[in-house]
Amino acid sequence: MTAKLKLKVGDLVVRFGKILKVFQVKQDTVNLKPFFDFKGNNGLTYSLNKKNLDDGNIRLLVSKDKIKTLLNQIINKATLETDSPVFDAKTALCQNKFEETLWVIKNLWLEKKEKLNTLSGGKLSIFKRAINQASEEIAASNNITPEKAELLIMKGLK
């Protein structure tokens, strides 16, 4: 993903939409744990071989300034469905790119508004997943809770 990703203890990274914190760096491995302490974590940790970091769908957290810019360009801006990029929402979430996650949220929100506030079960699930992913990253970058970050997104959409 990012050429020659070098991580140190304390770095925050995003892997498959989840925020992870580097808690140990050994000669050949990097150990990570979830940044947010959710009930389902149960002490879960990840150990990745350093030589596989670039292929492990891992990236550094998006900066606070970049998040603010993207929120203003995508979420807070009045957008028509024809203005947004065309892509498969489920595939876009797997790309692990913050900007694409925001576009998934925006596109599904526009579709939901068009269809009298309803989305099919699959699309609703993708929408919720995208909101969770974006909220975690916004929260980690801005030092707020994911719940407050979700409120920021929802306020921007309305």
C-alpha positions, 0 to 999 in steps of 0.5 A: 500500500505505502512503499516502505512503511516504517512504524514505531511504537505509538503510531496509529494505523488503519487496517481494513477500516480499524484503527490500530496502535503499534505497541511493540516493534521487534526485529522482524515483526510489528505488534498492533492492538485496537486503539478504541477499547470496544467490548468485542476486542477481548485483548485482541492483538495483531502481529505482522511480519515487517516484510509484509507491511506494505502488502498488509492493507495498512496505512497511516492515519489521515491527518486532522487537516486532511480530514477537515478538508475531505469532510468539507469537500464530500460530506458537508457540501451539497452534492447531487448523485451525479456529482459523485464518483461511480464505484462499488461501495463494498469494494471501495470500503475494502480499499482502505482509503478514507476519501473513498469511505466518505464517498460511500457514505455520501452516495448511500446517503443520497440514495437513502434520501431519494428512496424515502429514507430507506436502504436495502439490507445489504446497502444499509449494512455497508452504510453502517460499516462506512460510518463506523470506519470513518468515525473511528478515523476522525475520532482518532485524528481529532482526539474525540470519541467515535460517537462524537465523530459519527455525530459530525458526519451525520450533521454534515450530511443533513 
